[in-house]
Every structure is written in C-alpha cells, then in structure tokens.
Amino acid sequence: MWTSLSSSRGISLLTVTIVICMSASEVYSQNQRTPKCCPAVSRKRITERIAECYIQKPEFPCRINAYLFVTISGKEWCVDPDASWLKNRLNQVRRRRIQPLTCDPLFTLD
C-alpha cells in the first residue's frame, strides 16, 4: 500500500513539474523569438522599419560575424558588419525609437 501511494505522489509531482516547465517555455517563446543563424551576409540596405537587432559572432553554432535585423513585418536580414551604411542606419533607428534599440548577442553560451 505504501509503495503504490508514494508511486502515485511521484507521478503526480512529475506531471505537475512537466506542466509548469511547458507553460514557462511557451510564455518565453511567445515573448522572445530566437532567430536562426545567418548562413551568409548582405551589404544591401534595409529600408523597412527595424524591430529587433542581434549581433552574431563567429562562434558555435553560428559560423560568421553578422548583424541580424528583424523588421516589423518579421523578415530577417543578415547584414555584413562592415557594410558602409550600417553605422548610420543604427544611429537613425536608435534616435527614432522611444525605447533604445540594443543589438543583443544572438547566442550566449554559459
């Protein structure tokens, strides 16, 4: 009897833990999208409004150095950090936004 009672508690505890983890994961994924690694970069100007910015370093899992921009329509752009227009565009976007645009690291390995 004691074995079946502790087994039932263990299963219940495991079920509750799984539900909590899945709920937390779903909330995080709704609030923060994680773009994919840039396979290549472009020097083409982005004219659409920028919603998010990430810096991709040439470290695992991504292989090249890039700025990854996500536009308000959800389109992802991989930009060469040496593109001649990039610095001016970043300054322009930062001035026009109510909240400052920060380019966060795409991946951080702890």
PDB file as gemmi writes it, atoms N, CA and C in Angstrom:
CRYST1    1.000    1.000    1.000  90.00  90.00  90.00 P 1                      
ATOM      1  N   MET A   1       0.817  -1.192   0.000  1.00  0.00           N  
ATOM      2  CA  MET A   1       0.000   0.000   0.000  1.00  0.00           C  
ATOM      3  C   MET A   1       0.864   1.260   0.000  1.00  0.00           C  
ATOM      4  N   TRP A   2       1.892   1.296   0.855  1.00  0.00           N  
ATOM      5  CA  TRP A   2       2.773   2.459   0.946  1.00  0.00           C  
ATOM      6  C   TRP A   2       3.490   2.706  -0.377  1.00  0.00           C  
ATOM      7  N   THR A   3       3.875   1.621  -1.076  1.00  0.00           N  
ATOM      8  CA  THR A   3       4.582   1.748  -2.347  1.00  0.00           C  
ATOM      9  C   THR A   3       3.690   2.370  -3.411  1.00  0.00           C  
ATOM     10  N   SER A   4       2.447   1.933  -3.482  1.00  0.00           N  
ATOM     11  CA  SER A   4       1.554   2.488  -4.503  1.00  0.00           C  
ATOM     12  C   SER A   4       1.213   3.948  -4.204  1.00  0.00           C  
ATOM     13  N   LEU A   5       1.141   4.325  -2.918  1.00  0.00           N  
ATOM     14  CA  LEU A   5       0.854   5.706  -2.543  1.00  0.00           C  
ATOM     15  C   LEU A   5       2.026   6.617  -2.915  1.00  0.00           C  
ATOM     16  N   SER A   6       3.253   6.201  -2.606  1.00  0.00           N  
ATOM     17  CA  SER A   6       4.410   7.031  -2.940  1.00  0.00           C  
ATOM     18  C   SER A   6       4.624   7.067  -4.450  1.00  0.00           C  
ATOM     19  N   SER A   7       4.295   5.998  -5.133  1.00  0.00           N  
ATOM     20  CA  SER A   7       4.393   5.970  -6.588  1.00  0.00           C  
ATOM     21  C   SER A   7       3.398   6.948  -7.208  1.00  0.00           C  
ATOM     22  N   SER A   8       2.189   7.003  -6.674  1.00  0.00           N  
ATOM     23  CA  SER A   8       1.178   7.934  -7.169  1.00  0.00           C  
ATOM     24  C   SER A   8       1.608   9.381  -6.934  1.00  0.00           C  
ATOM     25  N   ARG A   9       2.203   9.650  -5.767  1.00  0.00           N  
ATOM     26  CA  ARG A   9       2.679  11.002  -5.482  1.00  0.00           C  
ATOM     27  C   ARG A   9       3.818  11.372  -6.431  1.00  0.00           C  
ATOM     28  N   GLY A  10       4.687  10.425  -6.702  1.00  0.00           N  
ATOM     29  CA  GLY A  10       5.809  10.676  -7.613  1.00  0.00           C  
ATOM     30  C   GLY A  10       5.326  11.006  -9.013  1.00  0.00           C  
ATOM     31  N   ILE A  11       4.342  10.265  -9.478  1.00  0.00           N  
ATOM     32  CA  ILE A  11       3.786  10.505 -10.813  1.00  0.00           C  
ATOM     33  C   ILE A  11       3.083  11.863 -10.848  1.00  0.00           C  
ATOM     34  N   SER A  12       2.326  12.177  -9.795  1.00  0.00           N  
ATOM     35  CA  SER A  12       1.645  13.471  -9.733  1.00  0.00           C  
ATOM     36  C   SER A  12       2.648  14.622  -9.718  1.00  0.00           C  
ATOM     37  N   LEU A  13       3.703  14.487  -8.935  1.00  0.00           N  
ATOM     38  CA  LEU A  13       4.737  15.520  -8.862  1.00  0.00           C  
ATOM     39  C   LEU A  13       5.434  15.682 -10.211  1.00  0.00           C  
ATOM     40  N   LEU A  14       5.715  14.586 -10.869  1.00  0.00           N  
ATOM     41  CA  LEU A  14       6.346  14.633 -12.181  1.00  0.00           C  
ATOM     42  C   LEU A  14       5.433  15.319 -13.201  1.00  0.00           C  
ATOM     43  N   THR A  15       4.151  14.992 -13.168  1.00  0.00           N  
ATOM     44  CA  THR A  15       3.188  15.595 -14.088  1.00  0.00           C  
ATOM     45  C   THR A  15       3.101  17.107 -13.871  1.00  0.00           C  
ATOM     46  N   VAL A  16       3.020  17.530 -12.619  1.00  0.00           N  
ATOM     47  CA  VAL A  16       2.943  18.969 -12.308  1.00  0.00           C  
ATOM     48  C   VAL A  16       4.211  19.673 -12.774  1.00  0.00           C  
ATOM     49  N   THR A  17       5.361  19.066 -12.553  1.00  0.00           N  
ATOM     50  CA  THR A  17       6.639  19.656 -12.977  1.00  0.00           C  
ATOM     51  C   THR A  17       6.685  19.824 -14.492  1.00  0.00           C  
ATOM     52  N   ILE A  18       6.254  18.824 -15.221  1.00  0.00           N  
ATOM     53  CA  ILE A  18       6.253  18.885 -16.687  1.00  0.00           C  
ATOM     54  C   ILE A  18       5.314  19.990 -17.174  1.00  0.00           C  
ATOM     55  N   VAL A  19       4.144  20.102 -16.593  1.00  0.00           N  
ATOM     56  CA  VAL A  19       3.181  21.135 -16.991  1.00  0.00           C  
ATOM     57  C   VAL A  19       3.749  22.532 -16.731  1.00  0.00           C  
ATOM     58  N   ILE A  20       4.376  22.723 -15.581  1.00  0.00           N  
ATOM     59  CA  ILE A  20       4.969  24.028 -15.255  1.00  0.00           C  
ATOM     60  C   ILE A  20       6.076  24.364 -16.235  1.00  0.00           C  
ATOM     61  N   CYS A  21       6.949  23.423 -16.533  1.00  0.00           N  
ATOM     62  CA  CYS A  21       8.047  23.667 -17.469  1.00  0.00           C  
ATOM     63  C   CYS A  21       7.527  24.008 -18.864  1.00  0.00           C  
ATOM     64  N   MET A  22       6.513  23.289 -19.316  1.00  0.00           N  
ATOM     65  CA  MET A  22       5.965  23.550 -20.644  1.00  0.00           C  
ATOM     66  C   MET A  22       5.298  24.918 -20.696  1.00  0.00           C  
ATOM     67  N   SER A  23       4.606  25.302 -19.642  1.00  0.00           N  
ATOM     68  CA  SER A  23       3.956  26.609 -19.600  1.00  0.00           C  
ATOM     69  C   SER A  23       4.983  27.725 -19.615  1.00  0.00           C  
ATOM     70  N   ALA A  24       6.037  27.594 -18.834  1.00  0.00           N  
ATOM     71  CA  ALA A  24       7.086  28.616 -18.796  1.00  0.00           C  
ATOM     72  C   ALA A  24       7.774  28.722 -20.146  1.00  0.00           C  
ATOM     73  N   SER A  25       8.015  27.601 -20.774  1.00  0.00           N  
ATOM     74  CA  SER A  25       8.660  27.589 -22.083  1.00  0.00           C  
ATOM     75  C   SER A  25       7.781  28.275 -23.125  1.00  0.00           C  
ATOM     76  N   GLU A  26       6.493  28.040 -23.074  1.00  0.00           N  
ATOM     77  CA  GLU A  26       5.569  28.630 -24.038  1.00  0.00           C  
ATOM     78  C   GLU A  26       5.488  30.141 -23.856  1.00  0.00           C  
ATOM     79  N   VAL A  27       5.448  30.607 -22.615  1.00  0.00           N  
ATOM     80  CA  VAL A  27       5.405  32.043 -22.355  1.00  0.00           C  
ATOM     81  C   VAL A  27       6.684  32.693 -22.864  1.00  0.00           C  
ATOM     82  N   TYR A  28       7.833  32.081 -22.600  1.00  0.00           N  
ATOM     83  CA  TYR A  28       9.102  32.638 -23.057  1.00  0.00           C  
ATOM     84  C   TYR A  28       9.142  32.704 -24.583  1.00  0.00           C  
ATOM     85  N   SER A  29       8.700  31.662 -25.247  1.00  0.00           N  
ATOM     86  CA  SER A  29       8.769  31.641 -26.703  1.00  0.00           C  
ATOM     87  C   SER A  29       7.806  32.638 -27.339  1.00  0.00           C  
ATOM     88  N   GLN A  30       6.713  32.972 -26.652  1.00  0.00           N  
ATOM     89  CA  GLN A  30       5.797  33.964 -27.197  1.00  0.00           C  
ATOM     90  C   GLN A  30       6.366  35.366 -27.063  1.00  0.00           C  
ATOM     91  N   ASN A  31       7.153  35.607 -26.015  1.00  0.00           N  
ATOM     92  CA  ASN A  31       7.687  36.941 -25.774  1.00  0.00           C  
ATOM     93  C   ASN A  31       9.027  37.173 -26.444  1.00  0.00           C  
ATOM     94  N   GLN A  32       9.734  36.154 -26.767  1.00  0.00           N  
ATOM     95  CA  GLN A  32      11.065  36.304 -27.332  1.00  0.00           C  
ATOM     96  C   GLN A  32      11.240  35.299 -28.454  1.00  0.00           C  
ATOM     97  N   ARG A  33      11.476  35.797 -29.631  1.00  0.00           N  
ATOM     98  CA  ARG A  33      11.741  34.899 -30.746  1.00  0.00           C  
ATOM     99  C   ARG A  33      13.246  34.762 -30.877  1.00  0.00           C  
ATOM    100  N   THR A  34      13.679  33.615 -31.253  1.00  0.00           N  
ATOM    101  CA  THR A  34      15.099  33.391 -31.446  1.00  0.00           C  
ATOM    102  C   THR A  34      15.347  33.170 -32.923  1.00  0.00           C  
ATOM    103  N   PRO A  35      15.990  34.136 -33.565  1.00  0.00           N  
ATOM    104  CA  PRO A  35      16.270  33.959 -34.985  1.00  0.00           C  
ATOM    105  C   PRO A  35      17.279  32.852 -35.220  1.00  0.00           C  
ATOM    106  N   LYS A  36      17.326  32.387 -36.457  1.00  0.00           N  
ATOM    107  CA  LYS A  36      18.297  31.368 -36.841  1.00  0.00           C  
ATOM    108  C   LYS A  36      19.641  32.024 -37.099  1.00  0.00           C  
ATOM    109  N   CYS A  37      20.671  31.205 -37.216  1.00  0.00           N  
ATOM    110  CA  CYS A  37      21.998  31.709 -37.574  1.00  0.00           C  
ATOM    111  C   CYS A  37      21.987  32.215 -39.015  1.00  0.00           C  
ATOM    112  N   CYS A  38      22.753  33.254 -39.250  1.00  0.00           N  
ATOM    113  CA  CYS A  38      22.909  33.763 -40.612  1.00  0.00           C  
ATOM    114  C   CYS A  38      23.894  32.879 -41.367  1.00  0.00           C  
ATOM    115  N   PRO A  39      23.477  32.292 -42.478  1.00  0.00           N  
ATOM    116  CA  PRO A  39      24.403  31.473 -43.261  1.00  0.00           C  
ATOM    117  C   PRO A  39      25.317  32.329 -44.138  1.00  0.00           C  
ATOM    118  N   ALA A  40      24.875  33.545 -44.455  1.00  0.00           N  
ATOM    119  CA  ALA A  40      25.646  34.470 -45.297  1.00  0.00           C  
ATOM    120  C   ALA A  40      25.184  35.882 -44.960  1.00  0.00           C  
ATOM    121  N   VAL A  41      25.971  36.882 -45.378  1.00  0.00           N  
ATOM    122  CA  VAL A  41      25.609  38.267 -45.106  1.00  0.00           C  
ATOM    123  C   VAL A  41      25.422  39.042 -46.405  1.00  0.00           C  
ATOM    124  N   SER A  42      24.737  40.164 -46.277  1.00  0.00           N  
ATOM    125  CA  SER A  42      24.493  41.032 -47.417  1.00  0.00           C  
ATOM    126  C   SER A  42      24.916  42.450 -47.047  1.00  0.00           C  
ATOM    127  N   ARG A  43      25.238  43.242 -48.044  1.00  0.00           N  
ATOM    128  CA  ARG A  43      25.531  44.663 -47.832  1.00  0.00           C  
ATOM    129  C   ARG A  43      24.363  45.528 -48.298  1.00  0.00           C  
ATOM    130  N   LYS A  44      23.270  44.878 -48.708  1.00  0.00           N  
ATOM    131  CA  LYS A  44      22.091  45.585 -49.206  1.00  0.00           C  
ATOM    132  C   LYS A  44      21.437  46.381 -48.076  1.00  0.00           C  
ATOM    133  N   ARG A  45      21.031  47.615 -48.400  1.00  0.00           N  
ATOM    134  CA  ARG A  45      20.379  48.476 -47.413  1.00  0.00           C  
ATOM    135  C   ARG A  45      19.000  47.936 -47.038  1.00  0.00           C  
ATOM    136  N   ILE A  46      18.654  48.115 -45.762  1.00  0.00           N  
ATOM    137  CA  ILE A  46      17.325  47.741 -45.272  1.00  0.00           C  
ATOM    138  C   ILE A  46      16.521  49.029 -45.159  1.00  0.00           C  
ATOM    139  N   THR A  47      15.408  49.091 -45.859  1.00  0.00           N  
ATOM    140  CA  THR A  47      14.581  50.297 -45.824  1.00  0.00           C  
ATOM    141  C   THR A  47      13.371  50.148 -44.902  1.00  0.00           C  
ATOM    142  N   GLU A  48      13.004  48.922 -44.597  1.00  0.00           N  
ATOM    143  CA  GLU A  48      11.859  48.672 -43.728  1.00  0.00           C  
ATOM    144  C   GLU A  48      12.237  48.972 -42.276  1.00  0.00           C  
ATOM    145  N   ARG A  49      11.243  49.307 -41.457  1.00  0.00           N  
ATOM    146  CA  ARG A  49      11.492  49.599 -40.037  1.00  0.00           C  
ATOM    147  C   ARG A  49      12.028  48.379 -39.315  1.00  0.00           C  
ATOM    148  N   ILE A  50      13.002  48.599 -38.467  1.00  0.00           N  
ATOM    149  CA  ILE A  50      13.658  47.515 -37.729  1.00  0.00           C  
ATOM    150  C   ILE A  50      13.025  47.381 -36.355  1.00  0.00           C  
ATOM    151  N   ALA A  51      12.638  46.151 -36.012  1.00  0.00           N  
ATOM    152  CA  ALA A  51      12.014  45.874 -34.719  1.00  0.00           C  
ATOM    153  C   ALA A  51      13.014  45.304 -33.719  1.00  0.00           C  
ATOM    154  N   GLU A  52      13.925  44.454 -34.194  1.00  0.00           N  
ATOM    155  CA  GLU A  52      14.889  43.796 -33.317  1.00  0.00           C  
ATOM    156  C   GLU A  52      16.247  43.753 -33.984  1.00  0.00           C  
ATOM    157  N   CYS A  53      17.269  43.670 -33.160  1.00  0.00           N  
ATOM    158  CA  CYS A  53      18.635  43.604 -33.669  1.00  0.00           C  
ATOM    159  C   CYS A  53      19.438  42.627 -32.825  1.00  0.00           C  
ATOM    160  N   TYR A  54      20.241  41.815 -33.476  1.00  0.00           N  
ATOM    161  CA  TYR A  54      21.106  40.855 -32.793  1.00  0.00           C  
ATOM    162  C   TYR A  54      22.501  40.925 -33.410  1.00  0.00           C  
ATOM    163  N   ILE A  55      23.489  40.626 -32.605  1.00  0.00           N  
ATOM    164  CA  ILE A  55      24.855  40.525 -33.100  1.00  0.00           C  
ATOM    165  C   ILE A  55      25.220  39.045 -33.110  1.00  0.00           C  
ATOM    166  N   GLN A  56      25.626  38.573 -34.251  1.00  0.00           N  
ATOM    167  CA  GLN A  56      26.038  37.175 -34.377  1.00  0.00           C  
ATOM    168  C   GLN A  56      27.558  37.132 -34.467  1.00  0.00           C  
ATOM    169  N   LYS A  57      28.167  36.466 -33.511  1.00  0.00           N  
ATOM    170  CA  LYS A  57      29.618  36.291 -33.501  1.00  0.00           C  
ATOM    171  C   LYS A  57      29.973  34.981 -34.192  1.00  0.00           C  
ATOM    172  N   PRO A  58      31.150  34.904 -34.763  1.00  0.00           N  
ATOM    173  CA  PRO A  58      31.538  33.666 -35.458  1.00  0.00           C  
ATOM    174  C   PRO A  58      31.959  32.571 -34.469  1.00  0.00           C  
ATOM    175  N   GLU A  59      31.005  32.156 -33.666  1.00  0.00           N  
ATOM    176  CA  GLU A  59      31.212  31.101 -32.687  1.00  0.00           C  
ATOM    177  C   GLU A  59      30.134  30.047 -32.875  1.00  0.00           C  
ATOM    178  N   PHE A  60      30.333  28.878 -32.318  1.00  0.00           N  
ATOM    179  CA  PHE A  60      29.345  27.817 -32.412  1.00  0.00           C  
ATOM    180  C   PHE A  60      28.045  28.298 -31.797  1.00  0.00           C  
ATOM    181  N   PRO A  61      26.888  28.088 -32.373  1.00  0.00           N  
ATOM    182  CA  PRO A  61      26.595  27.313 -33.564  1.00  0.00           C  
ATOM    183  C   PRO A  61      26.661  28.135 -34.855  1.00  0.00           C  
ATOM    184  N   CYS A  62      26.830  29.446 -34.759  1.00  0.00           N  
ATOM    185  CA  CYS A  62      26.878  30.288 -35.953  1.00  0.00           C  
ATOM    186  C   CYS A  62      28.332  30.454 -36.394  1.00  0.00           C  
ATOM    187  N   ARG A  63      28.561  30.514 -37.673  1.00  0.00           N  
ATOM    188  CA  ARG A  63      29.933  30.484 -38.195  1.00  0.00           C  
ATOM    189  C   ARG A  63      30.474  31.825 -38.684  1.00  0.00           C  
ATOM    190  N   ILE A  64      29.610  32.829 -38.866  1.00  0.00           N  
ATOM    191  CA  ILE A  64      30.087  34.096 -39.430  1.00  0.00           C  
ATOM    192  C   ILE A  64      29.684  35.270 -38.541  1.00  0.00           C  
ATOM    193  N   ASN A  65      30.395  36.369 -38.693  1.00  0.00           N  
ATOM    194  CA  ASN A  65      30.100  37.599 -37.980  1.00  0.00           C  
ATOM    195  C   ASN A  65      29.020  38.351 -38.757  1.00  0.00           C  
ATOM    196  N   ALA A  66      27.949  38.777 -38.075  1.00  0.00           N  
ATOM    197  CA  ALA A  66      26.847  39.445 -38.763  1.00  0.00           C  
ATOM    198  C   ALA A  66      25.996  40.231 -37.781  1.00  0.00           C  
ATOM    199  N   TYR A  67      25.275  41.194 -38.325  1.00  0.00           N  
ATOM    200  CA  TYR A  67      24.172  41.827 -37.607  1.00  0.00           C  
ATOM    201  C   TYR A  67      22.918  41.201 -38.176  1.00  0.00           C  
ATOM    202  N   LEU A  68      22.044  40.736 -37.304  1.00  0.00           N  
ATOM    203  CA  LEU A  68      20.792  40.139 -37.747  1.00  0.00           C  
ATOM    204  C   LEU A  68      19.667  41.081 -37.340  1.00  0.00           C  
ATOM    205  N   PHE A  69      18.956  41.615 -38.320  1.00  0.00           N  
ATOM    206  CA  PHE A  69      17.836  42.519 -38.073  1.00  0.00           C  
ATOM    207  C   PHE A  69      16.534  41.798 -38.361  1.00  0.00           C  
ATOM    208  N   VAL A  70      15.555  42.034 -37.504  1.00  0.00           N  
ATOM    209  CA  VAL A  70      14.195  41.547 -37.731  1.00  0.00           C  
ATOM    210  C   VAL A  70      13.341  42.795 -37.933  1.00  0.00           C  
ATOM    211  N   THR A  71      12.680  42.860 -39.078  1.00  0.00           N  
ATOM    212  CA  THR A  71      11.861  44.028 -39.395  1.00  0.00           C  
ATOM    213  C   THR A  71      10.475  43.885 -38.777  1.00  0.00           C  
ATOM    214  N   ILE A  72       9.693  44.941 -38.841  1.00  0.00           N  
ATOM    215  CA  ILE A  72       8.356  44.895 -38.228  1.00  0.00           C  
ATOM    216  C   ILE A  72       7.445  43.882 -38.912  1.00  0.00           C  
ATOM    217  N   SER A  73       7.761  43.523 -40.157  1.00  0.00           N  
ATOM    218  CA  SER A  73       6.960  42.500 -40.850  1.00  0.00           C  
ATOM    219  C   SER A  73       7.429  41.085 -40.520  1.00  0.00           C  
ATOM    220  N   GLY A  74       8.522  40.975 -39.727  1.00  0.00           N  
ATOM    221  CA  GLY A  74       9.036  39.664 -39.336  1.00  0.00           C  
ATOM    222  C   GLY A  74      10.134  39.128 -40.235  1.00  0.00           C  
ATOM    223  N   LYS A  75      10.504  39.892 -41.242  1.00  0.00           N  
ATOM    224  CA  LYS A  75      11.553  39.450 -42.156  1.00  0.00           C  
ATOM    225  C   LYS A  75      12.918  39.577 -41.475  1.00  0.00           C  
ATOM    226  N   GLU A  76      13.782  38.575 -41.661  1.00  0.00           N  
ATOM    227  CA  GLU A  76      15.114  38.583 -41.069  1.00  0.00           C  
ATOM    228  C   GLU A  76      16.160  38.929 -42.117  1.00  0.00           C  
ATOM    229  N   TRP A  77      17.061  39.854 -41.757  1.00  0.00           N  
ATOM    230  CA  TRP A  77      18.121  40.298 -42.647  1.00  0.00           C  
ATOM    231  C   TRP A  77      19.464  40.056 -41.983  1.00  0.00           C  
ATOM    232  N   CYS A  78      20.367  39.430 -42.688  1.00  0.00           N  
ATOM    233  CA  CYS A  78      21.726  39.206 -42.217  1.00  0.00           C  
ATOM    234  C   CYS A  78      22.635  40.224 -42.905  1.00  0.00           C  
ATOM    235  N   VAL A  79      23.219  41.115 -42.118  1.00  0.00           N  
ATOM    236  CA  VAL A  79      23.970  42.223 -42.665  1.00  0.00           C  
ATOM    237  C   VAL A  79      25.445  42.108 -42.299  1.00  0.00           C  
ATOM    238  N   ASP A  80      26.273  42.404 -43.274  1.00  0.00           N  
ATOM    239  CA  ASP A  80      27.718  42.435 -43.081  1.00  0.00           C  
ATOM    240  C   ASP A  80      28.050  43.576 -42.110  1.00  0.00           C  
ATOM    241  N   PRO A  81      28.775  43.293 -41.018  1.00  0.00           N  
ATOM    242  CA  PRO A  81      29.124  44.348 -40.062  1.00  0.00           C  
ATOM    243  C   PRO A  81      29.959  45.471 -40.679  1.00  0.00           C  
ATOM    244  N   ASP A  82      30.586  45.220 -41.811  1.00  0.00           N  
ATOM    245  CA  ASP A  82      31.394  46.238 -42.487  1.00  0.00           C  
ATOM    246  C   ASP A  82      30.624  46.994 -43.566  1.00  0.00           C  
ATOM    247  N   ALA A  83      29.318  46.781 -43.665  1.00  0.00           N  
ATOM    248  CA  ALA A  83      28.519  47.486 -44.672  1.00  0.00           C  
ATOM    249  C   ALA A  83      28.626  48.990 -44.416  1.00  0.00           C  
ATOM    250  N   SER A  84      28.845  49.757 -45.463  1.00  0.00           N  
ATOM    251  CA  SER A  84      29.107  51.191 -45.332  1.00  0.00           C  
ATOM    252  C   SER A  84      27.941  51.960 -44.695  1.00  0.00           C  
ATOM    253  N   TRP A  85      26.736  51.527 -44.874  1.00  0.00           N  
ATOM    254  CA  TRP A  85      25.549  52.228 -44.391  1.00  0.00           C  
ATOM    255  C   TRP A  85      25.127  51.837 -42.983  1.00  0.00           C  
ATOM    256  N   LEU A  86      25.709  50.756 -42.433  1.00  0.00           N  
ATOM    257  CA  LEU A  86      25.206  50.156 -41.198  1.00  0.00           C  
ATOM    258  C   LEU A  86      25.251  51.109 -39.999  1.00  0.00           C  
ATOM    259  N   LYS A  87      26.369  51.742 -39.756  1.00  0.00           N  
ATOM    260  CA  LYS A  87      26.504  52.607 -38.581  1.00  0.00           C  
ATOM    261  C   LYS A  87      25.480  53.740 -38.606  1.00  0.00           C  
ATOM    262  N   ASN A  88      25.317  54.380 -39.757  1.00  0.00           N  
ATOM    263  CA  ASN A  88      24.339  55.462 -39.870  1.00  0.00           C  
ATOM    264  C   ASN A  88      22.911  54.966 -39.653  1.00  0.00           C  
ATOM    265  N   ARG A  89      22.607  53.793 -40.181  1.00  0.00           N  
ATOM    266  CA  ARG A  89      21.251  53.223 -40.030  1.00  0.00           C  
ATOM    267  C   ARG A  89      20.966  52.894 -38.573  1.00  0.00           C  
ATOM    268  N   LEU A  90      21.937  52.315 -37.863  1.00  0.00           N  
ATOM    269  CA  LEU A  90      21.752  52.006 -36.446  1.00  0.00           C  
ATOM    270  C   LEU A  90      21.502  53.284 -35.648  1.00  0.00           C  
ATOM    271  N   ASN A  91      22.272  54.332 -35.912  1.00  0.00           N  
ATOM    272  CA  ASN A  91      22.075  55.605 -35.222  1.00  0.00           C  
ATOM    273  C   ASN A  91      20.700  56.192 -35.530  1.00  0.00           C  
ATOM    274  N   GLN A  92      20.282  56.088 -36.780  1.00  0.00           N  
ATOM    275  CA  GLN A  92      18.974  56.599 -37.199  1.00  0.00           C  
ATOM    276  C   GLN A  92      17.850  55.864 -36.472  1.00  0.00           C  
ATOM    277  N   VAL A  93      17.951  54.549 -36.403  1.00  0.00           N  
ATOM    278  CA  VAL A  93      16.921  53.746 -35.739  1.00  0.00           C  
ATOM    279  C   VAL A  93      16.896  54.064 -34.250  1.00  0.00           C  
ATOM    280  N   ARG A  94      18.040  54.190 -33.637  1.00  0.00           N  
ATOM    281  CA  ARG A  94      18.101  54.483 -32.199  1.00  0.00           C  
ATOM    282  C   ARG A  94      17.488  55.841 -31.875  1.00  0.00           C  
ATOM    283  N   ARG A  95      17.679  56.837 -32.729  1.00  0.00           N  
ATOM    284  CA  ARG A  95      17.117  58.174 -32.496  1.00  0.00           C  
ATOM    285  C   ARG A  95      15.601  58.180 -32.639  1.00  0.00           C  
ATOM    286  N   ARG A  96      15.057  57.393 -33.528  1.00  0.00           N  
ATOM    287  CA  ARG A  96      13.619  57.419 -33.814  1.00  0.00           C  
ATOM    288  C   ARG A  96      12.782  56.585 -32.842  1.00  0.00           C  
ATOM    289  N   ARG A  97      13.393  55.699 -32.120  1.00  0.00           N  
ATOM    290  CA  ARG A  97      12.647  54.805 -31.231  1.00  0.00           C  
ATOM    291  C   ARG A  97      12.418  55.437 -29.871  1.00  0.00           C  
ATOM    292  N   ILE A  98      11.292  55.122 -29.260  1.00  0.00           N  
ATOM    293  CA  ILE A  98      11.012  55.579 -27.893  1.00  0.00           C  
ATOM    294  C   ILE A  98      11.936  54.830 -26.939  1.00  0.00           C  
ATOM    295  N   GLN A  99      12.007  53.522 -27.091  1.00  0.00           N  
ATOM    296  CA  GLN A  99      12.949  52.728 -26.319  1.00  0.00           C  
ATOM    297  C   GLN A  99      14.173  52.505 -27.187  1.00  0.00           C  
ATOM    298  N   PRO A 100      15.360  52.646 -26.621  1.00  0.00           N  
ATOM    299  CA  PRO A 100      16.564  52.470 -27.444  1.00  0.00           C  
ATOM    300  C   PRO A 100      16.674  51.056 -28.006  1.00  0.00           C  
ATOM    301  N   LEU A 101      17.157  50.974 -29.220  1.00  0.00           N  
ATOM    302  CA  LEU A 101      17.403  49.679 -29.846  1.00  0.00           C  
ATOM    303  C   LEU A 101      18.765  49.189 -29.390  1.00  0.00           C  
ATOM    304  N   THR A 102      18.800  48.014 -28.848  1.00  0.00           N  
ATOM    305  CA  THR A 102      20.075  47.409 -28.486  1.00  0.00           C  
ATOM    306  C   THR A 102      20.232  46.141 -29.302  1.00  0.00           C  
ATOM    307  N   CYS A 103      21.417  45.904 -29.750  1.00  0.00           N  
ATOM    308  CA  CYS A 103      21.702  44.685 -30.510  1.00  0.00           C  
ATOM    309  C   CYS A 103      22.276  43.659 -29.552  1.00  0.00           C  
ATOM    310  N   ASP A 104      21.433  42.750 -29.128  1.00  0.00           N  
ATOM    311  CA  ASP A 104      21.847  41.731 -28.173  1.00  0.00           C  
ATOM    312  C   ASP A 104      22.604  40.614 -28.875  1.00  0.00           C  
ATOM    313  N   PRO A 105      23.460  39.906 -28.140  1.00  0.00           N  
ATOM    314  CA  PRO A 105      24.098  38.726 -28.740  1.00  0.00           C  
ATOM    315  C   PRO A 105      23.039  37.707 -29.138  1.00  0.00           C  
ATOM    316  N   LEU A 106      23.231  37.087 -30.274  1.00  0.00           N  
ATOM    317  CA  LEU A 106      22.269  36.098 -30.760  1.00  0.00           C  
ATOM    318  C   LEU A 106      22.247  34.878 -29.854  1.00  0.00           C  
ATOM    319  N   PHE A 107      23.423  34.414 -29.484  1.00  0.00           N  
ATOM    320  CA  PHE A 107      23.534  33.266 -28.576  1.00  0.00           C  
ATOM    321  C   PHE A 107      24.544  33.600 -27.510  1.00  0.00           C  
ATOM    322  N   THR A 108      24.267  33.196 -26.280  1.00  0.00           N  
ATOM    323  CA  THR A 108      25.268  33.301 -25.235  1.00  0.00           C  
ATOM    324  C   THR A 108      25.461  31.917 -24.665  1.00  0.00           C  
ATOM    325  N   LEU A 109      26.686  31.502 -24.612  1.00  0.00           N  
ATOM    326  CA  LEU A 109      26.993  30.182 -24.077  1.00  0.00           C  
ATOM    327  C   LEU A 109      27.533  30.334 -22.676  1.00  0.00           C  
ATOM    328  N   ASP A 110      26.837  29.756 -21.720  1.00  0.00           N  
ATOM    329  CA  ASP A 110      27.273  29.849 -20.316  1.00  0.00           C  
ATOM    330  C   ASP A 110      28.055  28.627 -19.917  1.00  0.00           C  
TER     331      ASP A 110                                                      
END                                                                             
